[in-house]
Amino acid sequence: MNDMNFGFSSADKDTARRASHKQAVYVQLEACQTVTEQKPPNNSAATWLLLRFLYWIYERRLLHQIEQRPMPRHIGIILDGHRRHARQRDLDDPREIYRCGAEKLDGVLDWCADLRIPAVTLWVFSTENLKRPAAEVSGILAVIEAKVATLAHDPFLHQKRIRVQAIGRLDILPESVVAAIRTAEAATAQYNLMTLTIAVAYGGREEIVDAVRTFLKAQAERGASLPDVI
């Protein structure tokens, strides 16, 4: 390891050395749990532990690079690639496929909270997704509902004071999904350190149509005629 150069400064190396024992214990405990639950195929425990440790070093390097530049105020993430990921891992259950993606949200929010980024937007489900097979659509919506439902009672969100809000055509979603969204919004409405916006049932065409309808309605309330508006 001494011959490997990951681009660290002296301070980074000192920090890594001080944290090495704690990190080793953490990785070992996490590995025992994960190896038991997920059973990584064809990988020895030692190799898997080494990869986890190298990933931790990689995260430290990225953090060092990010801190040298102006911090973004808003990060938008398009959740894409689930089906490609599933094909690579021989997954065919839509709920399992999208559950894997939803689990990554915890880590992303943790990183953003540590970096004090005030706004994160997740683009999770567009109106175009409604054209997919029914089993896939129901799988996506079921995962969204389950994940949003946990946000209302997530200790991490309350500790970090993260407010949840949703945008999109919620009126076309199942009532249970909307109820989960409203519960999460109400439970975190008083927080202001970070805003997590969940874009669901969104689409460019729908946004244009909604904007035109809102404009025409406002003009009609002012007494303007349609020819005058156009």
Residue pairs with C-beta under 8 A, 6 or more apart in sequence:
6 57
6 58
6 60
6 61
7 61
7 64
7 65
8 16
8 60
8 61
8 64
9 64
12 60
12 61
12 64
15 60
16 57
16 60
23 53
23 56
24 53
27 49
27 52
27 53
27 56
28 49
30 52
31 45
31 48
31 49
31 52
34 40
35 45
35 48
40 48
66 115
71 115
71 116
71 117
72 117
73 117
73 118
73 119
74 117
74 118
74 119
74 120
74 121
75 112
75 117
75 119
75 120
75 121
76 120
76 121
76 123
77 108
77 120
77 121
77 122
77 123
78 123
79 101
79 122
79 123
79 124
82 97
82 98
82 100
82 101
83 97
85 91
85 97
85 100
85 101
86 92
86 96
86 97
91 97
91 100
93 139
94 135
94 136
94 138
94 139
94 140
95 139
95 142
95 143
97 139
98 139
98 140
98 143
98 144
99 143
99 146
101 143
102 143
102 144
102 146
102 147
105 122
105 147
106 156
108 120
109 120
109 156
109 157
109 160
109 162
109 194
109 196
110 156
112 120
112 194
113 160
113 162
113 193
113 194
116 193
117 194
118 193
118 194
118 195
119 194
119 195
119 197
120 194
120 195
120 196
120 197
121 196
121 197
121 198
121 199
122 196
122 197
122 198
122 199
123 199
123 202
124 140
124 144
124 198
124 199
124 200
125 140
125 141
125 144
125 168
125 199
125 200
125 201
125 202
126 201
126 202
126 203
127 169
127 172
127 201
127 202
127 203
127 205
127 206
128 203
129 137
129 140
130 137
130 172
132 140
141 173
141 174
141 177
144 177
144 198
144 200
145 174
145 176
145 177
145 180
148 164
148 177
148 180
148 181
148 184
148 198
149 180
149 183
149 184
151 157
151 164
151 184
151 187
151 188
151 196
152 164
152 180
152 183
152 184
152 186
152 187
152 188
153 187
156 162
157 164
157 188
157 191
157 196
158 188
158 191
160 193
160 194
161 191
161 192
161 193
161 194
162 188
162 191
162 193
162 194
162 195
162 196
163 188
163 189
163 190
163 191
163 192
163 194
163 195
163 196
164 181
164 184
164 185
164 187
164 188
164 196
164 198
165 185
165 195
165 196
165 197
165 198
166 181
166 185
166 197
166 198
166 199
166 200
167 197
167 198
167 199
167 200
167 202
168 199
168 200
168 201
168 202
169 201
169 202
169 203
169 206
169 210
170 178
170 181
170 200
170 201
172 201
173 200
173 201
177 200
181 198
181 200
215 229
216 226
216 229
219 228
219 229
